[in-house]
Amino acid sequence: MHKSARTDAEIAAEFGVRVRELRHERGLSQERLAHEADLHWSFVSQVERGKFGNRLPNLLRLAAALGVDPGALVSGIEPPDRRGHGRNL
């Protein structure tokens, strides 16, 4: 298996910083962002602190293995229905 130069924790931390910076640029609180995304505020907090788990690094690994930008794997896919089906926490 290919060993990444960065650890999963480093990748998750970088992603969290990006989310926090974008949230701040838009003048949103964690609570408001969570509301708009139909997520719990504590999940947003975990993401921003790099506690996103290994989902993001795995997405990046899949994209690298496929030779595509990670955005290509999610481009055009709509988020889940906001009617409360399976809130991510």
C-alpha positions in Angstrom: 0.0 0.0 0.0 1.2 3.5 -0.8 2.4 5.4 2.2 1.5 9.1 2.2 4.0 11.7 3.1 1.5 13.2 5.5 -0.5 11.4 8.2 -4.2 11.1 8.2 -4.3 13.5 11.2 -2.3 16.1 9.3 -4.7 15.9 6.4 -7.8 16.1 8.6 -6.2 19.1 10.4 -5.5 20.9 7.1 -9.1 20.3 6.0 -10.4 21.6 9.4 -8.4 24.8 9.0 -9.8 25.3 5.5 -13.4 24.9 6.8 -12.8 27.3 9.7 -11.2 29.9 7.4 -14.1 29.7 5.0 -16.6 29.9 7.9 -14.9 33.0 9.3 -14.8 34.6 5.8 -18.5 34.2 5.6 -19.1 35.5 9.1 -20.8 32.3 10.3 -20.7 30.7 13.7 -20.2 27.0 14.0 -23.8 26.8 15.1 -25.1 28.7 12.0 -22.9 26.6 9.6 -24.1 23.4 11.2 -27.7 24.6 10.9 -27.2 25.5 7.2 -25.5 22.1 6.6 -28.2 20.2 8.6 -25.4 18.9 10.9 -24.9 19.1 14.6 -22.7 22.0 15.8 -20.4 19.5 17.6 -19.7 17.8 14.3 -18.5 21.1 12.8 -16.4 21.7 15.8 -14.8 18.2 15.4 -14.1 18.8 11.7 -12.4 22.2 12.5 -10.3 20.5 15.1 -9.1 17.8 12.7 -11.2 15.1 14.3 -12.9 14.2 11.0 -11.7 10.6 11.2 -10.2 8.9 8.2 -12.9 9.6 5.6 -11.1 12.5 4.0 -7.7 10.9 3.7 -9.4 7.8 2.1 -11.2 10.1 -0.4 -7.8 11.6 -1.2 -6.2 8.2 -1.6 -9.0 7.1 -4.0 -8.6 10.2 -6.1 -4.8 9.7 -6.3 -5.2 6.1 -7.3 -7.7 7.1 -10.0 -5.4 9.9 -11.2 -8.1 12.6 -10.7 -8.6 15.7 -8.6 -10.5 14.9 -5.4 -13.2 17.3 -6.4 -14.0 15.1 -9.4 -15.2 12.4 -7.1 -17.9 14.7 -5.6 -18.6 17.2 -8.3 -22.3 17.2 -9.2 -23.4 15.0 -6.3 -26.1 16.6 -4.3 -26.0 16.6 -0.5 -28.4 14.3 1.3 -32.0 15.4 1.8 -32.4 18.0 4.5 -35.4 16.4 6.0 -33.4 14.9 8.9 -32.5 11.6 7.3 -29.3 10.5 8.9 -27.7 13.5 10.5 -24.0 13.2 10.6 -22.6 13.4 14.1 
